[in-house]
Amino acid sequence: MRTSVTLTLIRLVTALIPVKRVRRRLRDRWMAAARARRLARALPAVRARYAAHAAACREKLARGERLRVAFLVCDASMFSAEPVFAKMRDDPRFDCFIAVVPRVTRGEAFLRETLDKAVDTFGKRYPQSVRALYDPGARRAEPLDADLVFSSVLYEDQTLPDYTVERLSRRALVAIVYYGYGGLFFTNEQKTPILPNVTFAWRYFVSNEATRAMSVARNPALAASARAVGYCKMDQFASVRPRGRVRRRVILSPHHTIDRGADGLALSTFLRHADMYLELPAQFPEIDFVFRPHPLLFPRLATAKWWGPEKTDAYRAKMASFPNVEFQQGGDYFETFADSDALIHDCGSFLAEYFYTGKPQCYLLADDATVERQFLPFGRRLLEHVERAYARSDVEAFIRRVVLSGDDLRKAARDAFAAREVCVNYPHATDAVLAAVEEGIAKEGSVLT
């Protein structure tokens, strides 16, 4: 309560500052200081609770009882711990379920849409294993009862207060599994390691050692919790088989960060290349294209600040009208990856995830300064192994040379780099997560070992 009052006061006081740049700088500085005081004050108590929870888990297992394990989800597209759920639900030591909670940051309509989609998606996939903990009609939330909770919700304000890591730590061990392939951008280094949900986590699972080291350097408290296990979300990709086809298939995936102030991340080149995306299907009729924009791109374009709904709807309709275009709007993309020959994009996690396919990709950049401003050293190493495009002519050259002619000169170096630094523990990152959980709960010679 004291922290929320402090943050409210900071917002009220800084709202009086007339200069936006100064207002934002002071607000961010004061809020960061308030957050740091809160973390330092609460962390010892959270860790003490975790020690007690781990002991209770050991005792339950020793009695032959199952541990109740909840997988907290607020968006179907952000369930990166799904392979962990799939494996643990087949283990007789665990009683697993998916707990769907509301995503509250984008209004009532978005809340209902994402909640219903998550319940429907996972309810079909895992019947009898999915529970919605929030009733939007009654505005009623249920408590989450579990011994161990896996969550990919990084931001506390993304869902209700009862589902934040600090609150959940009162009755469960809480593990954070990063929802994407992290450690690529400066925004990760600046924000993620000091977030309360990350700091208060019993275990924080990241994709590689570079990300773990970066996180601990930014927040030394994570030395006790951060583990570099690999990207367990992609374990599922190993079992996906492409469908037989004759024509070349290319994914076009523009990012949503057209607003340069959005979340501190500025990757999108869509406004520069919007016409190009519409013209490529006619220019290359021998290729099948999959147009898969980031789910937030068109909602953002449809606002009054940008295109508005009429122009946005017209663009979508035009793209969907091409016979050689599949317009994907969310959903699983592993089959799309498996069925593709190349990726052209300016997204975040896709940059790392597409390395798992072994196929070439072309990354769109506004300029080289974007690399310096946005990409961490690991992200820059990823860019060294893909084709870069700054203009439409670069994209066309990539399609002609690499996609149509098969002249993929980077493949050998790219595959070696992927095996060494990107695809850590693939396709057994899930096993590494489970081993880390068991190690954290078990003592020498206990029933878990």
N, C-alpha and C positions, 0 to 999 in steps of 0.2 A: 504494500500500500504506500509506504513512504517513497519508494522509487517512482511509482506512477504519479504521485503528487509532484515530485521534483521535475519529472519530464513535462508534465502539464504546465508547470510554472515556467520552464525554459521556453516552451512553445509560445506562451503568452507574452513573455518579456521580449523575445526576439522578433515577434510579430510586429512590434512597434518600430523596429529598425527599418528605415525607408529604402535603403540600398540593398537590393536582392542579394548581390554577391557577398556583402558583409554579413547580412542576416543569415544566409546559409552557412557561412564559415563559422560564425560564432555559435549558431545552434548546433552544428555538428561537433564542434569542439567541446561545448558544455555537456552535450548528451553523451559523448564518449567518456568524459570524465565521470559523469554520474553512473554510467554503465560499469566502468572499471571499479568504482567503489562498491557497487552492488555485487559484482562478481567476487571481489576479494572478501567481502563480508559473508557471502552465502556459500562459497565453494567448500570450506572445511566441513560444514554441516551436511552438504550434499554427499561428499565423499564418505563421511561417517555412516550415512544412511546406506550407501552402496555396500560398505563392508558388512553391515547387518543383513542386507538383502542377500548377499552372496552366501553368507553363513546359513540363512534360512533355506536357500535353494539347495545347498549341499545336504541339509538335514532332510528335506523332502525327498530328494533322490535316494538317500540312504534308507528311507522308509519304503522305497519302492513306489513313491508317488510321482506323478508327471508334473513337469513344470508347465505352467500356463504361459504361452508366448503370443503376444499381440503384435501385429504388423500394422502400424499406423499409416494411413493413406488419406490424402485430401485431394488427390488428382490422379486419375488413371495413368497419365503419361509420366508420372514421377515415382512409380513403384520400382525403384532400382533394386530393392531387396527381394524381389519376387523369386529369384532362384533359391535364396536362403529359405523363404517360406516353403517352396515346393519340396526342398530336401528335408527340412525339419518336420514337416507334417507327416512324413513317412517314417520318422524315428519314434519308436514307442516311448521314449523318455519325455516327449514334448506333446502338449495339446495346443495346437496352433490355430489362430483365426486372424482374419483381416478386419481391422477396425476402421471404418470409413468415417472421417470427421470433416466438418465443413471448411471450405476455403473462403475466408471472410473479407478478403482485401479488395474485391472487385465488384461489390454490389450484390443485391439479393438474387437477381436473375442468374448471374454467374455462379453464385453459391449453389443454387438449386440444380443448375445444369451440370456442374462438375460432380456434385454429390450423386445425382442420379446416374451419371455416366459411369462413375467408379463402381457403384453398387451393381449396376447392370453388367458391366464388363467382367468384373471378378466373380459375380454371382453365377454367370454362365460358365466361367472357367473352373470355379471351385465351389460347386453347390454345397450348401450347408456349412460353409466356412467363412461367410462374410456377414458382418454386422454393421449397420449404420448406427452410429452413436448420436446422431442429431436428427431431430424432426423439425424441418423448416417451417411446417405449418403451425405447430405448437410452440416453436422456438424453444424446444426443450433438448438439453444435452444429457447424455448418460455418462456416468463415471466409467473410466477404463480400469478394469480389474485384471491384473496379470502379474506374473513374477518377472517377466522379461519383456521389454518393448523394443521393437525395431522401428525407427522413424527416419524418414527422409525430409522432414519439415525443418528447414534451417532457421527460418525467421519466426520469432515468437508471435508477431502480429498476423501471421498467415492463417492461423486458426484460432480457436477459442483458448483462453488462458488455462483451462483445465488440462489441455493437451500439450502444453509446453513441457520441456524436459525438466525444468525445476519442479513443477507440480507433480509430474509423473514419477520423479525420483523419490517422492514420499512413500511410494508403495511398490516400486519396481526398479530393476536394473534397466537403464535406457541406453540403447546403442544407436548412434546416428550413422546411417549409410548414405553417403553423399549422393544426391539424386542424379547428378550428371558426372561426366568425366572432369573432375576439378583440376585446379592448379594450372590453368592455361592463361588466365588473364590477371592483370593487376587488381581488378575488383575482387578477385578471390583472395589475394594476399592482404588487401586492405580491410575487407569486411569479414569474410567467413571465419577465420580462426578466432576472432574475438566475439563472435555472436554468442549470446547466452546459451542457446540450445546446443551449440557445439562445445562451449566451455564446460557446461554442466553434464555433458554426456559421460556415461561410464566407459564406453568405448566409442571412438570416432574412427570409422573405416574410410580410408582414402585409396586412390587408385595406384599410386606408385611412390617410391621413396623420395623423389623430388618434391612431391606435394606434401608428404609428411614432414620433411625437413623444413620446408617453407612455413608450414603451419606452426611448428614448434618454435621456430625463430621469431615469428610474429607474436605467439602466445605461449610462453614457456610452460604454462599450466597444462598444455596438451601433451607434454612429454610422457605423462602417465597414462594417457588414454588413446592417443593416435596410433593407428596401425596401418601400415602399407600392405594391403592384402590383394590388390588388383581390383578390377572393375567387374564385380560379380554379375551385374546386369547383362554383360555380353557373354556370359557362360552359355546362355540359351541359344546364342547365335550358332554355336558349334553343331547343333542338331537341325538347323534349318537347311533345307535342300532347295536349290533353285528349280523352277519349273522349266521344262524344255521350251526353247524359243529359237527363232531364227534371226529376228531383227535386233539391232543394237538398242540398248535401253539406257537412258541417262536421266539421273535425278537432278532437278532444279530446286534448290532449297534456300530461299532468301530469309534473312533474319529480320527481327522485328524492331531493332533499335534505331529507327529513323529519327527519333527524338534524341539529340545528342546528350541530353541530361538524364535520359532514362537509365536508372539503376547504375549510373557511372560507366556503363558499357556502351561503346559506340562502334559497332561492327557493320551495320547494314549499309549496303550500297544500292538498295532496291530503288530508291527514287531516281538514281542515275541510270539504272539498267531496266526500269520497268518496261519500256518499249522493246528492249532486246528480248526479254522473256516471252513477250507475245509474238515476236517475229521468228524466233528460232524454230518452232514447229513447222512453219511454212518454208523456211530456208533449208531445213534438213528433213524432208518428208520421209527419207529412208530410215529415220531414227524414231523410236518411241520415247516420249518424254514423260516423266512423272513430275508434276509440279506439286511440291510439298512445302508450302510456306510455313514458317514458325506459327504456331496457333495464335499468337498475339499480334501478328502483322496486320491482318485485315481488320480486326477490331480497332486497332490503333489508326489505321488509314481512314476508317469510317467516321472518325471524330471530326468535329468542325475545324480543329486545328490543322488537319491535313486535307484529305480528299473529300470527306463527307460521304454519306451512305450511297448517294446516286452514282457518283463516279466509281466508287469502290465496287458496287454491285455490277456495274457495266464491265469493269475489268475482269471480275471473276467469271462473268458470263462468257466473255470473249475467250478467255483461257480455256474454259470447259468445252467450248464449241469445236476445238480442233480434234479431228479423228485420231490423231497420233499423240494425244495428251491424256493422261490419267491425272485428274485433279484430286489429290489426297488432302483430307482435312482432319488431321490427327489420326489416332489409332496406332497399331503396331507397325513398325517399319522394318523389322528384321527380314521379312520376306522380300520387301522392296529392295533392301540392301543386297540380298542374295541374288535377286533377279536382275540386278543392274550391272552395267559395264563401267560406269563412271559417275562421279558426283560433281556438280558445279554449285557452289554455295558460298555463303559468308557467315555461317552459323558458329555456334560455340562447341558443344559436345560432339557434334557430327565430325568436326575436324579430327578428333582423336578416335572416335568410334569407327569411322570408315577404314582406319588402318587395319581393323580386324578382318576386313574383307579381302585384303591383298590387292585391291583394285585402285586405279589412279583417281585422283581428285584434283579439281581446279578451284583454288580459293580466290574469291574476289576481294580486292582491297581498294580503298580510295586512293591510298598513297603509301609510301614506305614509312612515313611518319606515324601512320596508324599502328604499325608493328611496334614501334618504339613506345608509343603511348599506352597501348592496350595489352600487349603480349608479354607474359613472363618468359624467362629463359627456356623453360620446357616447351611452352607454346611456340616459341621461335624455332626450336629444333623440329617441331612438327612441320612448320612451314617450309623448312629447308628440304623436306622430302615430298612436297607436293608442288604442282604447277601453280604459279601466281598469275592472276589476271588483273589488270588495271583498266583495261578498255575492252570494248566489244571485240575488237580485232584479236585480242589475246584469247578470248573464249572461243572464237571461231577457229583459230589456229589449233587450240587444244582439241576441239571436236574432230577436225580433219586429220591431224597428225596422230593423236593418241587413240581416240575412240574409233574412227573409221579405218585408219591405216595400221593400228596396233603397235605404233612406235612408242612404247612405254619405256623410255630410257632409265627412269628412276626406280624401276621395280626391284632390282636386286638390293640396292642400298635401302630402299623403303622397307622391304620385308625384313632385312637384318635389324634395322632400327626398331621396327615394330616388335619383333621377338625379344629384343634386348631391353627396351625401355617403356613400351606402350602396353603391350598385351601381357602384363604381369600375371603369372599363375594361370593364364588362360589355357584350357577352359575349366580350371579348378579353383577360381578365386572364391567360390562359395565354400569350398572345403577349408580355405584359409580363414574365412570369417568364422566358421563353426569351431575351428581349432582355437582361435583367439578367444571365443566365448567360453569354451570349455576350460581353457587355461585360466581365464579370469575367475571362474566359479570354483574350480576344483582345487583341492589340496593334493599333495603327494599321496598316491595310492588310493584315492577316493573312487567312488563308483563311476565317475565320468571317465576316468582314465583306464 
